[in-house]
Amino acid sequence: MSQVGEKLFPEQIMMSPVKAPACLYPHVEVLQGTKRSVKESSNKSKKSSPQMGSLNPESARQHFRSFCYHDTPGPYEAVSQLQELCSQWLRPEIHSKEQILELLVLEQFLDVLPSHIQNWVQKYRPQNVKEAVALVDRFQRESGGISNEVSRKIPYMSL
């Protein structure tokens, strides 16, 4: 749910998780908070910047996660757009491999949480997986116990 030259914080990436590509469910608005399609957004960004440079990391993540092949003229353009969106999201020029893995694991962890826990955790904008896990623990303690739903989805975790 994120998107320059400065440190990318996970909360920028996690603001609004995308559940399914718009091309699979055209009647569902996948990009929360916007009425434009991925293609329209991408075209607008291309006009303002030759390399879609105007997208922040969160927008780039959303576009990357909701990207549809049929919105491009062919496979080369599709791969090129995906590479550009991924680079804008994960910023490999300023993040280490470990930081990129942390961002990916944090995104996936938040995505697999039950929606009520996910919404609560995201309000606190965890910076890393360890903080997210601590927030889930806190939520479970404050809500009166451990949710079986969460413990089934997270069989083990090494921090």
Number of C-alpha atoms within 10 A of each C-alpha: 22 25 27 12 7 7 9 22 17 25 22 19 26 26 20 21 21 20 13 16 20 20 17 10 10 11 8 12 16 24 23 14 8 10 11 13 19 22 15 12 17 20 13 14 16 15 12 13 12 9 14 20 16 18 23 18 26 25 23 26 27 27 29 22 21 20 23 17 14 11 15 14 9 10 11 10 13 17 13 11 19 19 13 16 28 19 16 26 26 26 20 13 9 13 14 12 11 9 17 17 13 17 24 15 14 23 21 14 16 23 17 14 18 13 11 8 17 18 14 13 21 17 10 12 18 20 17 17 21 15 15 20 18 13 20 21 16 14 17 15 12 10 10 8 11 15 16 9 11 16 11 9 12 12 7 7 8 4 5
